[in-house]
Amino acid sequence: MPDRERFVIGIDSSTQSVKAIAWTQDGRCHAEGRAPLTISTPDSLRAEQNADEWWTAACAALQSLMRQVDPALIDGIAISNQRETMVLLDADDRPLAPATLWLDRRAHELVSVLANELGPGRLHAISGKPIDVIPCVYRLRYFREHEPNLLDKAARILSVHDFLTLKLTGSASASWTSADPFGILDIEKKTWSREILDHLEIPLEKLPPLHAPGTAIGQITASAAAATGLRPGTPVFAGGGDGNCAGLGVNAINEGAVYLNLGTAVVGGLWSATPELSNYWRTLVSPSGEGYLLESCQRGGAYFFNWLLDAFAGGRGDPGVFERLESEAIRLPVGSNGVTVCSYLVGCMDPHWDDTARATFSGMGPDTGIGHLYRASMEAITLEFARSLAKMRESGAKADRLFVIGGGAESRLWRKMVADATGLPVIRSLSNEASALGAGMSAAVGAGWYDGFKATANAMTRLAEEIPPDPTARPLWDDLSERQGRLYRATRQETVPAAGFVDTPLRRFR
């Protein structure tokens, strides 16, 4: 550990912005810089970005940061990136087409096709990901089907992490956890899957080299220093996917620790020594590189509540609207007087992996108000996670404490719901920039501040108050979970069948 105050930088290149944060040795945010990113949606299925904007935004964020911090005091940098996002570059490292985001659904008709070609069980076993439109592998299958010349012309296929390391150091480098969300990483071997790549007819050379998190992958070049304000030669270390880094940022890399991000999407899970597989979660490489994360994901968290208010409560223009709804919801009992919600507004990931699923409200009567809908929605999202967590524990994974982050963690009511529904004490993290902090921790490990990831996370994690579970409330939550969990099947339209897969021989394209 350094004798005097020095800093590491965690860059969080997320979907809508790039944040560059200088972290202290005890995990405090010393200074930060930010810059926005734009999303293009040419149609209802496509979500794209100009990859060059990832770099210009990173430069703007770093320039802002370096006006506040002496570049000589920076011991290292690592990147946290929006997952399931990729760009194809030509031989001169220029984007061949707009980057496709994790929100992109152009490959939805080819999800079952690829699963049938490789076998859904085989694809799940290699990648750790249940069959779903989000991983990049399905967009690669789309390009192979519809734009093969684009795929063949590509010299590099990169994530945001890899693209930014290319700009910063002159060499594109992937970490195990930036590569993991592509769906073409063999999560046990920590190598690109030749089986999947050969099937897609993609040479291994198009993918960047893989590195363990915290590994030194290069240094800031003179040109990157001029563009960012960083010192030439500053070390760059392997970071990883934003969800993985967020787990690290709340120290969920130890047995028993559970993390839950109550953000735009609701993402949570726990550490496992072994790569357990289930439709109740995605299996990810741990941000420390040791073990795995079992991760539940709901697309609708804050996104769902924002829609609810905009559609039924006059919008979010009134800054006091959430406080009023909280005060209404807190007076209602568990179960919201019979109002029950299925929260699949934009499809369902675990456990059904049904992109066509939709939200429903049931049990409403003359006395039902927006407070009932608000609380019942919060209960539904809580219970979706609680059921996934219960399945993780059935697999043998341990859970004895739960760390929450994200905007929803500001709600004491929601934290109390999570504690009572899971039976675990809920502890709020003081940093809602957990992904950037996790990237900073990776840089701290690489810079040798502490002896490994566990010591680093112990030193740099900062926590707030704890809410214990109420054991007397558990039977109420169990009964509500039984009722709420039946809604999907009970309301599923017979005319929109869930995706099904049939094992078929491998298909070759030429």
KEGU-196923 format. One line per 3 residues: number of its first residue (from 0); their letters; for each residue x, y, z of C-alpha. Coordinates in Angstrom, 3 decimals, always signed. Layout:
BEGIN
NUM	a	X,Y,Z | ...
***
This chain:
BEGIN
0	mpd	+0.000,+0.000,+0.000 | +1.448,+3.452,-0.882 | +2.800,+5.628,+1.937
3	rer	+1.077,+8.816,+0.798 | -2.233,+9.488,-0.833 | -2.297,+8.319,-4.393
6	fvi	-5.162,+7.361,-6.670 | -6.430,+4.830,-9.143 | -8.956,+5.630,-11.860
9	gid	-12.003,+3.527,-12.566 | -13.610,+4.336,-15.923 | -17.234,+3.242,-16.201
12	sst	-18.294,+3.367,-19.843 | -21.995,+2.629,-19.430 | -24.906,+2.844,-21.850
15	qsv	-25.667,+6.537,-21.452 | -22.459,+8.088,-20.133 | -18.774,+7.661,-19.390
18	kai	-17.618,+8.320,-15.834 | -13.966,+8.602,-14.825 | -13.487,+8.528,-11.061
21	awt	-10.285,+8.857,-9.030 | -10.491,+6.565,-6.001 | -8.546,+6.825,-2.772
24	qdg	-6.954,+3.940,-0.922 | -10.021,+3.566,+1.311 | -12.527,+3.662,-1.552
27	rch	-13.592,+7.303,-1.418 | -14.387,+9.225,-4.587 | -11.725,+11.954,-4.708
30	aeg	-12.839,+13.538,-7.985 | -14.757,+12.619,-11.110 | -15.448,+13.599,-14.670
33	rap	-18.436,+12.684,-16.827 | -19.544,+12.888,-20.426 | -22.792,+11.724,-22.078
36	lti	-23.258,+9.070,-24.744 | -26.060,+9.005,-27.297 | -28.109,+5.997,-28.342
39	stp	-29.540,+5.610,-31.822 | -32.642,+3.486,-32.388 | -33.210,+3.285,-36.167
42	dsl	-36.174,+0.979,-35.548 | -37.855,-0.898,-32.714 | -35.312,-3.734,-32.847
45	rae	-32.027,-1.845,-33.206 | -30.034,+0.010,-30.566 | -26.716,+1.438,-31.721
48	qna	-23.897,+3.805,-30.836 | -21.013,+5.347,-32.699 | -18.036,+3.562,-31.156
51	dew	-15.813,+6.577,-31.778 | -18.058,+8.426,-29.309 | -16.993,+5.964,-26.603
54	wta	-13.500,+7.384,-27.046 | -14.424,+11.061,-27.331 | -16.631,+10.763,-24.231
57	aca	-13.874,+8.949,-22.337 | -11.445,+11.720,-23.327 | -13.874,+14.410,-22.154
60	alq	-14.479,+12.638,-18.829 | -10.754,+12.098,-18.265 | -9.877,+15.668,-19.210
63	slm	-12.396,+16.919,-16.661 | -11.011,+14.558,-14.026 | -7.385,+15.435,-14.687
66	rqv	-8.113,+19.122,-14.146 | -8.816,+18.083,-10.549 | -6.044,+15.524,-9.954
69	dpa	-2.286,+15.612,-10.477 | -1.589,+13.012,-13.219 | +1.629,+12.028,-11.429
72	lid	-0.452,+10.694,-8.504 | -2.317,+8.123,-10.624 | -1.044,+4.588,-10.068
75	gia	-3.248,+2.871,-12.618 | -6.453,+2.743,-14.627 | -9.020,+0.035,-15.352
78	isn	-12.276,+0.050,-17.322 | -15.773,-1.140,-16.509 | -17.859,-1.486,-19.659
81	qre	-21.498,-1.838,-20.651 | -21.926,-5.535,-21.275 | -23.226,-7.342,-24.379
84	tmv	-22.161,-4.418,-26.573 | -19.745,-4.829,-29.486 | -18.187,-3.102,-32.475
87	lld	-16.626,-4.465,-35.676 | -13.462,-2.685,-36.842 | -11.663,-2.765,-40.176
90	add	-7.930,-3.339,-40.674 | -7.273,+0.336,-39.885 | -9.223,+0.087,-36.604
93	rpl	-12.139,+2.119,-37.908 | -15.722,+1.024,-37.162 | -17.264,-0.803,-40.112
96	apa	-20.785,-0.145,-38.811 | -22.460,+1.306,-35.733 | -21.799,-0.619,-32.535
99	tlw	-24.694,-2.803,-31.396 | -25.836,-2.433,-27.776 | -27.142,-4.908,-25.240
102	ldr	-30.564,-3.343,-25.906 | -30.417,-4.481,-29.555 | -32.941,-7.174,-30.509
105	rah	-32.359,-7.505,-34.270 | -31.311,-11.133,-33.783 | -34.507,-12.202,-32.015
108	elv	-35.588,-14.522,-34.832 | -32.189,-16.235,-34.867 | -31.952,-16.981,-31.137
111	svl	-33.728,-20.313,-31.427 | -31.969,-21.013,-34.733 | -28.495,-20.796,-33.194
114	ane	-29.629,-22.662,-30.102 | -30.960,-25.481,-32.249 | -27.801,-25.567,-34.364
117	lgp	-25.416,-25.900,-31.424 | -27.873,-27.414,-28.977 | -29.313,-25.182,-26.256
120	grl	-27.756,-27.233,-23.476 | -24.334,-27.096,-25.117 | -24.506,-23.345,-25.703
123	hai	-25.581,-22.814,-22.090 | -22.820,-25.076,-20.754 | -20.034,-23.336,-22.680
126	sgk	-21.080,-19.742,-22.073 | -22.990,-20.002,-18.798 | -25.828,-18.020,-20.402
129	pid	-29.367,-19.341,-20.905 | -30.789,-18.878,-24.381 | -31.683,-15.182,-24.727
132	vip	-31.338,-12.414,-27.305 | -28.955,-10.234,-25.286 | -25.506,-11.922,-25.636
135	cvy	-23.483,-10.766,-28.649 | -23.242,-14.278,-30.080 | -26.766,-13.984,-31.492
138	rlr	-25.943,-10.730,-33.277 | -22.891,-12.452,-34.737 | -25.227,-15.156,-35.990
141	yfr	-27.434,-12.402,-37.437 | -24.484,-10.890,-39.303 | -23.472,-14.321,-40.582
144	ehe	-27.017,-14.788,-41.909 | -27.797,-11.307,-43.226 | -24.523,-9.379,-43.584
147	pnl	-21.779,-11.986,-44.069 | -19.537,-9.577,-45.950 | -19.497,-7.240,-42.947
150	ldk	-18.491,-10.064,-40.633 | -15.811,-11.342,-43.008 | -14.386,-7.853,-43.562
153	aar	-14.064,-7.190,-39.827 | -10.466,-7.346,-38.609 | -11.468,-7.026,-34.943
156	ils	-14.597,-7.766,-32.895 | -14.377,-5.796,-29.670 | -16.272,-4.892,-26.524
159	vhd	-16.227,-1.351,-25.132 | -13.436,-2.388,-22.752 | -11.339,-3.724,-25.619
162	flt	-11.978,-0.674,-27.813 | -10.961,+1.773,-25.088 | -7.830,-0.191,-24.209
165	lkl	-6.930,-0.039,-27.902 | -7.261,+3.754,-27.823 | -5.419,+4.148,-24.519
168	tgs	-2.539,+1.724,-25.029 | -2.390,+0.992,-28.764 | -3.419,-2.650,-28.231
171	asa	-6.913,-4.097,-27.814 | -7.153,-6.279,-24.708 | -10.059,-8.160,-23.176
174	swt	-10.476,-9.282,-19.609 | -12.245,-12.515,-18.766 | -15.251,-10.516,-17.612
177	sad	-15.403,-8.084,-20.533 | -15.367,-11.128,-22.837 | -17.818,-13.192,-20.795
180	pfg	-21.021,-11.335,-21.893 | -20.304,-11.992,-25.581 | -21.574,-15.554,-25.091
183	ild	-18.556,-17.029,-26.898 | -16.254,-17.384,-23.876 | -15.763,-20.841,-22.402
186	iek	-16.254,-19.784,-18.799 | -14.499,-22.836,-17.353 | -11.415,-22.736,-19.592
189	ktw	-11.333,-18.894,-19.717 | -10.718,-19.072,-23.471 | -12.686,-18.068,-26.543
192	sre	-14.805,-21.048,-27.590 | -13.415,-22.473,-30.827 | -16.539,-24.615,-31.082
195	ild	-18.823,-21.578,-31.289 | -16.421,-19.492,-33.370 | -15.883,-22.310,-35.882
198	hle	-19.627,-22.711,-36.216 | -19.986,-19.001,-36.968 | -16.931,-19.147,-39.253
201	ipl	-15.127,-16.446,-37.290 | -11.333,-16.798,-37.033 | -9.959,-16.634,-33.511
204	ekl	-7.623,-13.844,-34.616 | -10.544,-11.416,-34.838 | -10.993,-11.574,-31.045
207	ppl	-8.649,-9.754,-28.633 | -6.286,-11.566,-26.262 | -7.760,-12.481,-22.874
210	hap	-6.388,-11.433,-19.480 | -7.261,-12.127,-15.864 | -8.783,-9.115,-14.060
213	gta	-6.139,-6.846,-12.559 | -3.486,-7.913,-15.079 | -1.249,-5.229,-16.609
216	igq	-2.285,-4.860,-20.258 | -0.395,-1.755,-21.362 | +0.516,+1.856,-20.719
219	ita	-0.955,+5.188,-21.741 | +0.604,+6.197,-25.057 | +1.816,+9.693,-25.847
222	saa	-1.134,+10.310,-28.154 | -3.641,+9.057,-25.561 | -1.987,+11.238,-22.926
225	aat	-2.403,+14.295,-25.143 | -6.082,+13.452,-25.662 | -6.926,+12.692,-22.022
228	glr	-4.574,+14.649,-19.781 | -3.130,+11.451,-18.309 | +0.592,+10.969,-17.829
231	pgt	+2.310,+8.938,-20.591 | +3.289,+5.540,-19.264 | +0.471,+5.332,-16.689
234	pvf	-0.330,+1.609,-16.301 | -3.606,+0.230,-17.618 | -4.989,-2.936,-16.024
237	agg	-7.700,-5.368,-17.098 | -11.129,-4.424,-15.727 | -14.366,-6.000,-16.955
240	gdg	-18.108,-5.932,-17.442 | -20.048,-3.377,-15.424 | -22.215,-5.921,-13.607
243	nca	-19.173,-7.979,-12.648 | -17.347,-4.853,-11.489 | -20.403,-3.787,-9.459
246	glg	-20.278,-7.099,-7.606 | -16.637,-6.393,-6.803 | -17.482,-2.820,-5.792
249	vna	-19.713,-4.088,-2.957 | -17.280,-6.870,-2.011 | -19.519,-9.702,-3.211
252	ine	-16.560,-11.919,-4.079 | -16.675,-13.957,-0.880 | -18.837,-16.887,+0.102
255	gav	-22.106,-15.705,+1.638 | -22.133,-12.194,+0.152 | -25.095,-11.289,-2.082
258	yln	-25.320,-8.123,-4.181 | -28.398,-6.415,-5.597 | -28.388,-3.397,-7.895
261	lgt	-31.796,-1.677,-7.753 | -31.185,+0.386,-10.859 | -32.767,+0.843,-14.286
264	avv	-32.560,-2.929,-14.488 | -32.454,-5.039,-11.323 | -29.371,-7.231,-11.235
267	ggl	-28.195,-9.331,-8.327 | -26.494,-12.527,-7.370 | -23.794,-14.185,-5.355
270	wsa	-20.385,-15.792,-5.543 | -20.028,-19.494,-6.262 | -16.878,-21.616,-6.268
273	tpe	-18.218,-23.629,-9.200 | -20.044,-22.652,-12.438 | -23.535,-23.795,-11.483
276	lsn	-26.048,-23.599,-14.350 | -29.773,-22.844,-14.211 | -32.480,-20.896,-16.023
279	ywr	-32.879,-18.926,-12.783 | -29.603,-17.088,-13.390 | -26.721,-16.344,-15.740
282	tlv	-23.346,-17.778,-14.773 | -20.505,-15.256,-14.990 | -16.789,-15.299,-14.336
285	sps	-16.128,-13.654,-10.966 | -14.624,-10.130,-11.172 | -11.672,-11.417,-9.160
288	geg	-11.113,-14.213,-11.666 | -11.590,-16.789,-8.905 | -14.912,-18.604,-8.945
291	yll	-18.131,-17.374,-10.521 | -21.097,-15.080,-10.027 | -24.611,-16.464,-10.319
294	esc	-26.565,-13.458,-11.552 | -30.298,-12.806,-11.760 | -31.418,-10.024,-14.094
297	qrg	-34.732,-8.190,-14.566 | -34.955,-5.669,-17.382 | -37.508,-3.546,-15.553
300	gay	-36.433,-1.897,-12.310 | -36.447,+1.908,-12.207 | -37.476,+1.636,-15.859
303	ffn	-40.708,-0.055,-14.741 | -41.469,+2.574,-12.107 | -40.742,+5.437,-14.482
306	wll	-43.174,+3.915,-16.980 | -45.802,+3.406,-14.241 | -45.634,+7.041,-13.205
309	daf	-45.557,+8.388,-16.744 | -48.485,+6.226,-17.843 | -50.753,+6.398,-14.784
312	agg	-49.602,+9.062,-12.328 | -49.118,+12.195,-14.394 | -45.397,+11.781,-15.009
315	rgd	-42.246,+12.482,-13.032 | -42.248,+16.258,-13.348 | -43.158,+16.655,-9.689
318	pgv	-39.980,+16.016,-7.661 | -42.050,+14.923,-4.664 | -43.999,+12.194,-6.442
321	fer	-41.781,+9.305,-5.323 | -41.829,+10.471,-1.708 | -45.634,+10.613,-1.745
324	les	-45.907,+7.166,-3.284 | -43.500,+5.767,-0.703 | -45.619,+7.211,+2.102
327	eai	-48.750,+5.634,+0.588 | -47.066,+2.279,-0.029 | -45.567,+2.000,+3.434
330	rlp	-49.051,+2.153,+4.986 | -50.219,-0.868,+2.984 | -49.744,-4.448,+4.193
333	vgs	-47.641,-7.109,+2.496 | -49.649,-8.134,-0.556 | -50.972,-4.631,-1.321
336	ngv	-54.544,-5.604,-0.356 | -54.673,-8.236,-3.084 | -53.127,-6.251,-5.966
339	tvc	-50.554,-8.428,-7.703 | -48.165,-7.474,-10.495 | -46.183,-9.347,-13.116
342	syl	-43.389,-6.901,-13.954 | -42.298,-8.196,-17.377 | -42.873,-4.872,-19.141
345	vgc	-40.034,-5.432,-21.633 | -39.866,-9.210,-21.643 | -38.492,-11.645,-19.102
348	mdp	-34.979,-12.874,-18.576 | -34.694,-15.393,-15.739 | -36.404,-17.707,-15.177
351	hwd	-38.578,-17.848,-18.330 | -36.267,-16.196,-20.911 | -39.287,-15.008,-22.848
354	dta	-38.719,-11.881,-24.898 | -42.445,-11.616,-25.664 | -43.614,-11.619,-22.025
357	rat	-45.517,-8.553,-20.855 | -46.610,-6.938,-17.585 | -49.957,-7.548,-15.922
360	fsg	-51.873,-6.107,-12.956 | -54.519,-8.175,-11.168 | -56.666,-8.061,-8.043
363	mgp	-57.735,-4.436,-8.389 | -60.956,-3.096,-6.906 | -62.765,+0.210,-6.291
366	dtg	-60.335,+1.169,-3.531 | -57.198,+0.521,-5.588 | -55.002,+3.574,-6.112
369	igh	-51.623,+4.348,-7.538 | -50.062,+3.588,-4.141 | -51.279,-0.014,-4.421
372	lyr	-49.839,-0.340,-7.920 | -46.555,+1.178,-6.783 | -46.173,-1.120,-3.791
375	asm	-47.326,-4.222,-5.677 | -44.774,-3.465,-8.399 | -42.029,-3.172,-5.808
378	eai	-43.161,-6.456,-4.267 | -43.124,-8.209,-7.648 | -39.583,-7.101,-8.512
381	tle	-38.411,-8.045,-5.018 | -39.943,-11.513,-5.261 | -38.535,-12.211,-8.712
384	far	-35.071,-11.766,-7.204 | -35.936,-13.631,-4.002 | -37.007,-16.728,-5.979
387	sla	-33.804,-16.693,-8.017 | -31.756,-16.304,-4.856 | -33.585,-19.236,-3.245
390	kmr	-32.704,-21.414,-6.258 | -29.060,-20.315,-6.009 | -29.020,-21.404,-2.382
393	esg	-30.574,-24.740,-3.334 | -27.602,-25.270,-5.680 | -25.308,-25.120,-2.662
396	aka	-24.245,-21.457,-2.844 | -24.112,-19.677,+0.512 | -25.969,-16.440,+1.345
399	drl	-25.838,-14.686,+4.710 | -25.743,-10.939,+3.929 | -27.011,-8.756,+1.101
402	fvi	-25.474,-5.524,-0.201 | -27.696,-3.130,-2.172 | -26.734,-0.351,-4.570
405	ggg	-28.476,+1.755,-7.205 | -31.123,+4.454,-7.048 | -33.697,+2.090,-5.557
408	aes	-31.404,+1.484,-2.577 | -32.314,+4.981,-1.365 | -35.786,+3.611,-0.530
411	rlw	-35.857,+2.278,+3.015 | -39.178,+0.585,+2.202 | -37.621,-1.343,-0.680
414	rkm	-34.602,-2.348,+1.417 | -36.981,-3.589,+4.115 | -38.939,-5.596,+1.539
417	vad	-35.754,-7.233,+0.281 | -34.668,-8.123,+3.830 | -38.024,-9.660,+4.765
420	atg	-38.531,-11.504,+1.463 | -35.036,-13.049,+1.429 | -34.520,-13.453,+5.172
423	lpv	-31.125,-11.719,+4.908 | -29.790,-8.551,+6.525 | -29.651,-5.810,+3.876
426	irs	-26.692,-3.423,+3.924 | -26.569,-0.291,+1.764 | -23.345,+0.540,-0.041
429	lsn	-22.163,+4.130,+0.285 | -21.066,+4.146,-3.342 | -23.721,+4.094,-6.027
432	eas	-20.850,+4.084,-8.529 | -20.030,+0.473,-7.707 | -19.027,-0.393,-11.278
435	alg	-16.465,+2.409,-11.420 | -15.282,+1.445,-7.932 | -14.897,-2.180,-9.020
438	agm	-12.793,-1.010,-11.963 | -10.752,+1.105,-9.550 | -10.244,-1.937,-7.330
441	saa	-8.942,-3.888,-10.341 | -6.435,-1.101,-10.940 | -5.499,-1.103,-7.239
444	vga	-4.821,-4.848,-7.393 | -2.681,-4.389,-10.489 | -0.816,-1.479,-8.904
447	gwy	-0.020,-3.602,-5.850 | -1.824,-1.478,-3.299 | -3.030,-4.576,-1.466
450	dgf	-2.426,-8.307,-1.583 | -5.060,-9.509,-4.027 | -8.723,-8.818,-4.676
453	kat	-10.091,-9.838,-1.283 | -7.785,-7.527,+0.661 | -8.441,-4.736,-1.837
456	ana	-12.225,-5.080,-1.628 | -12.096,-5.221,+2.178 | -10.083,-1.995,+2.261
459	mtr	-12.005,-0.042,-0.371 | -15.637,-1.027,+0.326 | -17.642,+1.529,+2.309
462	lae	-21.029,+0.593,+3.760 | -23.951,+2.342,+5.440 | -26.813,+1.163,+7.635
465	eip	-28.111,-2.395,+7.921 | -31.769,-3.497,+7.972 | -32.378,-6.880,+9.618
468	pdp	-35.130,-9.193,+8.327 | -38.354,-9.608,+10.265 | -38.826,-13.389,+10.641
471	tar	-42.511,-12.941,+11.527 | -43.133,-11.418,+8.072 | -41.603,-14.322,+6.149
474	plw	-44.801,-16.434,+5.907 | -46.614,-13.448,+4.368 | -43.882,-13.042,+1.772
477	ddl	-43.823,-16.760,+1.017 | -47.586,-16.756,+0.411 | -47.335,-13.660,-1.788
480	ser	-44.468,-15.209,-3.752 | -46.577,-18.268,-4.474 | -49.400,-16.078,-5.794
483	qgr	-47.254,-13.604,-7.683 | -45.099,-16.332,-9.222 | -48.157,-17.923,-10.859
486	lyr	-49.133,-14.785,-12.775 | -46.847,-15.366,-15.752 | -48.259,-18.796,-16.573
489	atr	-51.801,-17.791,-15.709 | -51.846,-14.824,-18.070 | -49.540,-16.092,-20.832
492	qet	-51.330,-15.722,-24.151 | -51.806,-19.021,-25.880 | -51.290,-17.262,-29.208
495	vpa	-47.715,-16.270,-28.320 | -45.920,-19.541,-27.499 | -42.766,-19.431,-25.427
498	agf	-39.565,-20.141,-27.291 | -38.793,-23.826,-27.699 | -35.672,-25.543,-28.921
501	vdt	-35.038,-28.817,-30.682 | -31.576,-30.320,-30.924 | -30.550,-30.556,-34.579
504	plr	-27.261,-31.293,-36.353 | -24.806,-28.407,-36.678 | -25.494,-26.211,-39.660
507	rfr	-22.621,-24.954,-41.767 | -22.907,-21.818,-43.842 | -20.827,-22.682,-46.860
***
